[in-house]
């Protein structure tokens, strides 16, 4: 189905006012978010050409910006829709960047930080072409070795309080923070658990959603769905059915980039195409989709609303450089109004 036909059909089923009323149901929620603090450092440069003496690209420094990534981005995306957010995260004792982290969070977010010794706070430094925004390469400042027994015990005690939150949202980036013991504690104490276990260049093959045995909602991208099953080319609906049967997850969302997203619930498959044709930067788009769809699943939104909201959030985020801005009620409502008005 084309984007135009999809939006026309969706609008006929759900008015703009109906969606606004849905968001109002979220405003008193108390949410816990768990995951790695990641600082995205974007360095913009002017391309000069190939260096004369070496087979490398020569660039001229133009400017740089820092953005709150990782669990900080997820918390910021959620904060405008709920009553309060508490972030459980770790930072390093080397270059902790405490002032930047605190200033980057929305007012209704409480930060509970734990310190990983002999480690930097994770920074992912990307070099970009300032004119076109194309990324050239990335440097990571990271120590992704497992946390110490002492730190694990401190976190386990903190996670004993998770049962006081309406929702627990875990953004597991696979950088040495969460281990088997902590995952079991999170599962034990969470009233409603949403999980995204990310596969990235630092953890490929070692950080699947299968590390979690009990979750009320799981979000993944298409690669993260295919890898645990070794299903590289099969139809995505068959992959989803096998995921549900083999790993007993239901519901779950599969985000598929330019192919939109697919939501699976009670044996049924709900599809939605992408809702924007422009893309500036895909960094953080998956986090935005996960954040909004987690709230919608908790609120028992109709199944076809889930991939729609996920794609709205992803569409907004993919047109923001890095995590320079977060999803807000205003930006989401504006995006939906734009889609609906385009059908008139």
Residue pairs with C-beta under 8 A, 6 or more apart in sequence:
1 9
1 271
1 273
2 273
3 273
3 274
3 275
4 342
4 343
6 272
6 273
7 275
7 339
7 340
7 342
7 343
8 343
10 304
10 308
11 339
11 340
11 343
13 304
14 302
14 305
16 336
16 337
16 340
19 305
19 336
20 333
22 296
22 299
22 301
22 305
23 81
23 329
23 332
25 299
26 81
26 82
26 295
26 299
27 81
27 82
27 83
28 82
28 83
29 81
29 82
29 83
29 166
29 167
29 295
29 298
30 82
30 83
30 84
30 86
30 164
30 165
30 166
31 78
31 82
31 84
31 85
31 86
31 165
31 166
31 167
31 168
31 169
32 85
32 86
32 87
32 88
32 162
32 165
32 167
32 168
32 169
33 71
33 74
33 75
33 78
33 85
33 86
33 87
33 88
33 168
33 169
33 170
33 171
34 71
34 87
34 88
34 89
34 159
34 168
34 169
34 170
34 171
34 178
34 186
35 70
35 71
35 74
35 88
35 89
35 170
35 171
35 172
35 173
35 177
35 178
36 70
36 71
36 89
36 90
36 122
36 171
36 173
36 175
36 177
37 70
37 71
37 72
37 89
37 90
37 91
37 101
37 113
37 121
37 122
38 69
38 70
38 71
38 72
38 122
38 123
38 124
38 173
38 175
39 66
39 67
39 68
39 69
39 97
39 100
39 101
39 121
39 122
39 123
39 124
40 66
40 67
40 68
40 69
40 123
40 124
40 126
40 283
40 284
40 322
40 323
41 64
41 65
41 66
41 67
41 123
41 124
41 125
41 126
42 64
42 65
42 66
42 67
42 126
42 128
42 321
42 322
43 61
43 63
43 64
43 125
43 126
43 127
43 128
44 62
44 63
44 64
44 65
44 128
44 129
44 130
45 59
45 60
45 61
45 62
45 127
45 128
45 129
45 130
45 136
46 59
46 60
46 62
46 129
46 130
46 131
47 57
47 58
47 59
47 129
47 131
48 58
48 59
48 60
49 57
49 58
50 56
50 57
50 58
51 57
51 58
57 136
59 127
59 129
59 136
62 130
63 130
65 321
65 322
65 324
66 97
66 100
67 73
67 104
67 322
67 323
67 324
68 76
68 100
68 101
68 104
68 105
68 323
69 124
69 283
69 284
69 322
69 323
70 89
70 122
70 171
70 173
70 287
71 87
71 89
71 171
72 87
72 89
72 101
72 104
72 105
72 323
73 284
73 287
73 288
73 323
73 326
74 169
74 171
74 287
74 290
74 291
75 85
75 87
75 105
75 106
75 109
76 104
76 105
76 106
76 109
76 323
76 326
77 287
77 288
77 291
77 292
77 313
77 317
77 326
77 327
78 85
78 169
78 291
78 292
78 294
78 295
79 85
79 105
79 106
79 108
79 109
79 326
80 106
80 326
80 327
80 328
80 329
81 292
81 295
81 329
82 108
82 295
83 108
84 108
84 109
84 110
85 106
85 108
85 109
85 110
86 109
86 110
86 111
86 112
86 165
87 105
87 109
87 110
87 111
87 112
88 112
88 114
88 155
88 158
88 159
89 111
89 112
89 113
89 114
89 177
90 113
90 114
90 115
90 116
90 147
90 151
90 155
90 177
91 97
91 98
91 101
91 113
91 114
91 115
91 116
91 121
92 115
92 116
92 119
92 120
92 121
92 122
92 143
93 115
93 116
93 117
93 118
93 119
94 118
94 119
94 120
94 121
95 120
95 121
95 123
95 141
96 115
96 121
97 121
97 123
101 111
101 113
101 121
102 111
105 111
106 326
112 158
114 151
114 154
114 155
114 158
115 151
116 143
116 147
116 148
116 151
116 176
116 177
117 148
117 151
118 143
119 142
119 143
120 141
120 142
120 143
122 140
122 141
122 142
122 175
123 140
123 141
123 142
124 138
124 139
124 140
124 141
124 142
125 138
125 139
125 140
125 141
126 135
126 136
126 137
126 138
126 283
127 135
127 136
127 137
127 138
127 139
128 134
128 135
128 136
129 135
129 136
133 280
133 281
133 321
140 202
142 175
142 202
143 176
144 174
144 175
144 176
144 202
144 203
145 176
146 176
146 179
147 155
147 176
147 177
147 179
152 179
152 181
152 182
155 182
156 181
156 182
156 185
159 182
159 185
159 186
159 189
160 185
160 189
161 189
162 168
162 185
162 186
162 189
162 190
163 189
163 190
163 191
165 190
165 191
166 191
166 192
166 298
167 191
167 192
167 193
167 194
167 294
167 295
167 298
168 186
168 189
168 190
168 191
168 192
168 193
168 194
169 194
169 290
169 291
169 294
170 178
170 186
170 193
170 194
170 195
170 196
170 197
170 212
171 196
171 198
171 287
171 290
172 178
172 195
172 196
172 197
172 198
172 207
172 211
173 198
173 200
173 203
173 207
174 197
174 198
174 199
174 200
174 202
174 203
174 206
174 207
175 202
175 203
178 186
180 211
183 211
183 212
183 213
184 213
186 193
187 193
187 212
187 213
187 214
187 215
192 216
192 217
192 298
193 212
193 214
193 215
193 216
193 217
194 215
194 216
194 217
194 218
194 219
194 290
194 294
194 297
194 298
195 209
195 212
195 215
195 217
195 218
195 219
196 209
196 218
196 219
196 220
196 286
196 287
196 290
197 207
197 208
197 209
197 211
197 212
197 220
197 224
198 207
198 224
198 286
199 205
199 207
199 208
199 221
199 223
199 224
199 227
200 207
205 227
208 224
208 227
208 228
209 215
209 218
209 220
209 224
209 228
209 247
209 249
210 228
210 247
212 218
215 249
216 297
216 298
217 251
217 252
217 253
217 293
217 294
217 297
217 298
218 249
218 251
218 252
218 253
219 252
219 253
219 255
219 286
219 289
219 290
219 293
219 294
219 310
220 252
220 253
220 254
220 255
221 254
221 255
221 256
221 257
221 286
222 236
222 254
222 255
222 256
222 257
222 259
225 236
225 239
225 240
225 243
225 254
226 232
226 234
226 239
228 243
228 247
229 239
229 242
229 243
229 246
231 238
231 239
231 242
236 254
236 256
236 262
237 262
237 269
239 254
240 252
240 254
240 262
240 264
240 269
241 267
243 249
243 252
243 264
244 250
244 252
244 264
244 267
250 264
250 265
250 266
251 263
251 264
251 265
251 266
251 297
251 303
251 306
252 263
252 264
253 261
253 262
253 263
253 264
253 289
253 290
253 293
253 306
253 307
253 310
254 261
254 262
254 263
254 264
255 261
255 285
255 286
255 289
255 310
255 314
256 262
257 274
257 282
258 274
259 273
259 274
260 271
260 272
260 273
260 274
260 307
260 311
261 271
261 272
261 289
261 307
261 310
261 311
261 314
262 269
262 270
262 271
262 272
262 307
263 269
263 270
263 271
263 272
263 293
263 303
263 304
263 306
263 307
263 310
264 270
265 303
265 306
268 303
270 303
270 304
270 306
270 307
271 307
272 304
272 307
272 308
272 310
272 311
273 311
274 311
274 314
274 315
275 308
275 311
275 312
275 315
275 335
275 339
276 315
276 316
276 318
276 319
278 319
279 318
279 319
280 318
280 319
280 320
280 321
281 318
281 319
281 320
281 321
281 322
282 318
283 322
283 323
284 317
284 320
284 322
284 323
285 313
285 314
285 317
285 318
286 314
287 317
287 323
288 313
288 314
288 316
288 317
288 326
288 327
289 310
289 311
289 313
289 314
289 317
290 310
291 313
291 327
292 309
292 310
292 312
292 313
292 327
292 332
293 306
293 307
293 309
293 310
293 313
296 305
296 306
296 309
297 306
301 309
312 332
312 335
312 336
312 339
313 327
313 332
315 335
316 327
316 331
316 332
316 335
317 327
325 331
